[in-house]
Amino acid sequence: LEFAVQMSCQGCADAVRAALDGAPDVKLLELRPQEQSVLVETTAAAERVQELLENSGCRAVLKGMGGSPEGEGG
């Protein structure tokens, strides 16, 4: 999942990282404060990840979703 996250400073990026670190089912792949972009791999619902991101105090919007390489279900 790719999220657009309003990160105005390094503190915001750190808060986002901390918020995601607390979630066992979310793996942070890329955190790009300059592009205001966060890329995660997760088994959780997108809404749940967005909620975690917004708990960090930053606004978050889902930008895109890609399938897992393993292929999920039938």
Backbone torsions as a table, in degrees:
resi	resn	phi	psi	omega
1	LEU	NA	139.3	175.8
2	GLU	-116.3	130.1	179.3
3	PHE	-118.4	141.7	168.6
4	ALA	-90.2	120.0	-176.4
5	VAL	-125.9	128.9	179.3
6	GLN	-74.6	101.0	178.1
7	MET	-117.9	104.5	-174.7
8	SER	-88.7	-13.9	-178.7
9	CYS	-152.8	173.9	179.8
10	GLN	-64.0	-31.2	178.0
11	GLY	-60.1	-39.4	177.4
12	CYS	-63.2	-45.4	-179.9
13	ALA	-61.1	-41.4	178.8
14	ASP	-64.7	-39.2	179.7
15	ALA	-65.1	-40.4	178.3
16	VAL	-63.3	-46.5	179.9
17	ARG	-59.2	-45.2	-179.1
18	ALA	-63.5	-41.1	-179.4
19	ALA	-62.5	-39.9	-178.5
20	LEU	-77.9	-32.4	178.8
21	ASP	-60.4	-29.8	-178.5
22	GLY	-75.7	-7.9	-177.4
23	ALA	-104.7	114.3	-176.6
24	PRO	-66.0	-25.7	-176.2
25	ASP	-95.5	10.1	-179.6
26	VAL	-123.6	126.0	179.3
27	LYS	-113.7	119.4	179.5
28	LEU	-76.3	119.9	179.2
29	LEU	-95.3	-46.4	-179.4
30	GLU	-143.8	137.8	176.3
31	LEU	-128.3	108.8	-176.1
32	ARG	-121.5	89.9	-178.4
33	PRO	-59.5	-37.2	-179.2
34	GLN	-62.1	-41.0	179.7
35	GLU	-87.5	-3.8	-176.5
36	GLN	53.3	48.3	-175.7
37	SER	-129.6	138.5	176.9
38	VAL	-129.8	128.5	-179.5
39	LEU	-115.8	124.4	-179.3
40	VAL	-130.3	155.1	172.3
41	GLU	-113.7	129.8	-174.9
42	THR	-154.2	156.2	172.0
43	THR	-101.9	-6.0	-179.8
44	ALA	-81.9	164.1	177.5
45	ALA	-68.6	148.7	179.2
46	ALA	-56.4	-37.3	-179.7
47	GLU	-62.0	-37.4	179.7
48	ARG	-65.7	-43.3	179.8
49	VAL	-65.7	-42.0	179.0
50	GLN	-60.6	-40.3	178.7
51	GLU	-62.0	-43.2	178.0
52	LEU	-60.8	-45.6	-179.7
53	LEU	-61.2	-43.5	-177.6
54	GLU	-72.6	-22.4	174.4
55	ASN	-64.3	-21.7	179.6
56	SER	-76.6	-7.2	179.4
57	GLY	96.6	2.5	179.5
58	CYS	-108.5	145.2	174.6
59	ARG	-73.8	139.7	-179.0
60	ALA	-133.8	141.2	178.4
61	VAL	-135.0	132.8	177.4
62	LEU	-68.1	124.5	180.0
63	LYS	-98.4	-42.7	-175.9
64	GLY	-159.7	164.0	-176.0
65	MET	-140.6	133.2	177.8
66	GLY	-124.9	150.9	179.5
67	GLY	-73.6	156.7	177.5
68	SER	-78.7	147.5	-178.9
69	PRO	-62.8	-28.8	-178.6
70	GLU	-70.0	-26.0	-176.5
71	GLY	81.2	123.7	-175.1
72	GLU	-104.7	117.5	175.0
73	GLY	63.4	-172.6	-173.1
74	GLY	-78.2	NA	NA
